[in-house]
């Protein structure tokens, strides 16, 4: 296999690996009954006029599996932090204790568990679409290499290898979804 064909395969693999990594990070944000600092990832706080991720404005930790403590580095933004957490609509309400925000993570109801599974399935489908888009881009590159002088049988072999990669990554997405679904539904 020549260098361009190998580069085409490497790019496809890298794109699919990135999609899988993104899905893993999204799954970490879905809570399965126990508190974790990742649950607050993605929340944006109005920090003196600049929209800033919450993890850059406060220390977030979990003293026990049922609560999250958010301790801002600047006490004057406690109200902004509280408002940002409420607006994120994560299903819990922070309690302002003057210096820290204490978030009690309630146990999941059956309805909320099913809602989280539905959300996880949506994220998995988005990842599958991303993987298929990566496949399409790689196949287009392989076809353009064929026009630039790559033998036809070599191009077909590269496209077959890309399809095998796609199948492998789609299978990994399904496995991750099954594991997350089991984790969320376990009481």
Secondary structure as GFF3:
##gff-version 3
##sequence-region A 1 187
A	DSSP	alpha_helix	3	29	.	.	.	ID=ss1
A	DSSP	three_ten_helix	37	40	.	.	.	ID=ss2
A	DSSP	beta_strand	44	47	.	.	.	ID=ss3
A	DSSP	beta_strand	50	53	.	.	.	ID=ss4
A	DSSP	three_ten_helix	54	56	.	.	.	ID=ss5
A	DSSP	beta_strand	58	64	.	.	.	ID=ss6
A	DSSP	beta_strand	67	72	.	.	.	ID=ss7
A	DSSP	three_ten_helix	75	77	.	.	.	ID=ss8
A	DSSP	alpha_helix	78	87	.	.	.	ID=ss9
A	DSSP	beta_strand	94	96	.	.	.	ID=ss10
A	DSSP	beta_strand	101	104	.	.	.	ID=ss11
A	DSSP	alpha_helix	110	147	.	.	.	ID=ss12
A	DSSP	alpha_helix	152	185	.	.	.	ID=ss13
###
